[in-house]
Amino acid sequence: MSPVRRGDSPPIYNQLKVLRAERGLSRAALAAAVDVNPQTIGALERGNYYPSLDLAFRICEVFGLPVEAVFSRRPFAPLSTQVYQSTDGGST
């Protein structure tokens, strides 16, 4: 699902669902870690809500990642594409 577009600005994509699954975190656990409601995490994952800068930083601290690894103006490539292109030069 693509994020909702806000005016003329490009949408903001995120990796929250992937990162949560990778670390075995529920929405409720992530929400508690960043002091928001679990519904907020769901809305972020669906692209229905964009985080404040403060919330984005708090989320990134939980995952130990820079903001650009979690949020982007461009869609993220599937992990399998990222891994295989970086290990074999993109050839199959």
ZIPEKA-V464673 format. One record per pair of residues at least 12 apart in sequence whose C-alpha atoms are under 6 Angstrom apart, sorted by the first residue. I is the first residue (numbers start at 1). J is the second residue. Records with the same first field share a line. If there is no record, write none. Layout:
I = J / J
This chain:
3 = 47
4 = 47 / 48
11 = 73
12 = 72 / 73
13 = 71 / 72 / 73 / 75
14 = 70 / 71
15 = 70
16 = 45
34 = 58
